[in-house]
Amino acid sequence: MLDRRFISSQSWGANIEFPSSRELRGSPHYVGGRYPCRSVAFVPRMILQKTAEVKRDFAVLDPFMGSGTTAIEAGTLANAVYGVEVDAYARLIATASTTPLSRQSIERLYRVLDDIEKAGAVAGDPKLRPSLANIEYWFTEQSFDELLSLKSYLFGLGLDVAEHNLLLTAFGDIIRACSKAERQSLKPYISTKYDKQIKPTIPEFQKVARQYLNAIEKLDPTDFCAIEWLGHDATAFEAEAPIDLAITSPPYINAMDYTRCIKLESAWIGTCDDASLQKTKSLQLGEASRRHQSVENWIDELCRSKFGRLLELDNARFGTAVAYFDDMAKNLSSVQQALTEDGKYYLIIGNSRLRGVEIETHRIIAEIAIMLGFDWSGYFTYKIKDHRTSIPRGDRGGKIDIEHVVELTKNKNS
Ligand SMILES: C[S@@+](CC[C@H](N)C(=O)[O-])C[C@H]1O[C@@H](n2cnc3c(N)ncnc32)[C@H](O)[C@@H]1O
């Protein structure tokens, strides 16, 4: 629980100082730890606790669910948790980190890990090779063979879905450490300057999977909401039941190529191949190549009035930014339809700088929301402390330090 200081300090424009995310070590937030741009868990935690003070039963949605930060926080407070997420690897992490395991399952998995040396003797199943062009480039022959043996072993264990998902997520998490690619860089990259210390596959898996089990043991199987997926595309989805509260951290404009950052992990666990990688990339909001054939006039005009200078400097980037706000307008409409009459939508977002032009993303989103029938009912900021969640700003702008939280309330007349 956060102390009351946070819950009551949410006045308009407040700058809230949250604890360091290091305090979450050992919690389910560490499952799937390498997923890029994870949110600071204290933000949804504060919003959820505040909601739980005034509502007994409520349903929560995160339409850009990523690795499941909102769902982990909502699991014990809400009575239904819904998600939308385009990336299959993220959906697997979010599902695994919010699925409690029974005592029996936990014990079975600890036994599997105690015995994991056996995996070394298993012949790698060629059908389980990652289906990505040039995948061998990223691994030594030895690591590649060891990973394929381990994966074949895990698939042959006959575990149930929840058990299998947790081990598969741990397997995804060791891929970078067992590859030639640097650990620090978000996108896979092999340094020619430094010799990478490649981790031995089995001990690394055993270590990570034990940490995951330890984290998942903390979820109460009798009192934790599983995520119900409403679809893959945040710009076009429908909810069957009304939602009281939506909390999300959408992508930044032109900032992060998620699919490329996690392609090695995702290919190894089988959630992407060459074809699906392109498809997912094309659906990613803020993706540089995303352009819309037609955009409603008022959105185009709003963008010209807010950052028209970018159009003079760089037509293509202006197009990316306009497509982003058009996508966000569609997302706001989908969320609005899903919300109850007094439902609230919290968006956590930082500004972007494109070709030196500062774009106040949170303010433009709020203005679009007002046009669509929301009231802009609250606003605060916080400083990102640990750059585990670091978010590159697209071009030359350094890291994002401040995030803005916009609270929207569905307008009763909308
Ligand atoms: C900033 S991240 C969310 C991080 C998340 N809160 C967490 O802690 O892991 C944004 C997410 O939006 C997803 N995304 C991008 N475009 C999307 C779309 N069209 N529909 C659904 N999800 C999308 C990305 O794959 C990414 O996982």
The ligand as an ORCA input file, in Angstrom:
! r2SCAN-3c Opt
* xyz 0 1
  C       4.298      2.426    -22.725
  S       3.921      0.783    -23.164
  C       2.872      0.262    -21.861
  C       3.671     -0.232    -20.736
  C       2.853     -0.918    -19.659
  N       2.101      0.038    -18.888
  C       3.802     -1.703    -18.793
  O       4.047     -1.295    -17.654
  O       4.382     -2.677    -19.292
  C       2.801      0.921    -24.483
  C       2.261     -0.409    -24.987
  O       1.301     -0.137    -26.010
  C       1.338     -1.208    -26.924
  N       0.674     -0.767    -28.173
  C       1.154      0.012    -29.164
  N       0.247      0.175    -30.142
  C      -0.863     -0.507    -29.746
  C      -2.147     -0.711    -30.317
  N      -2.485     -0.213    -31.512
  N      -3.051     -1.436    -29.622
  C      -2.719     -1.993    -28.411
  N      -1.502     -1.858    -27.844
  C      -0.588     -1.116    -28.484
  C       2.819     -1.501    -27.071
  O       3.034     -2.797    -27.597
  C       3.293     -1.326    -25.627
  O       3.262     -2.561    -24.962
*
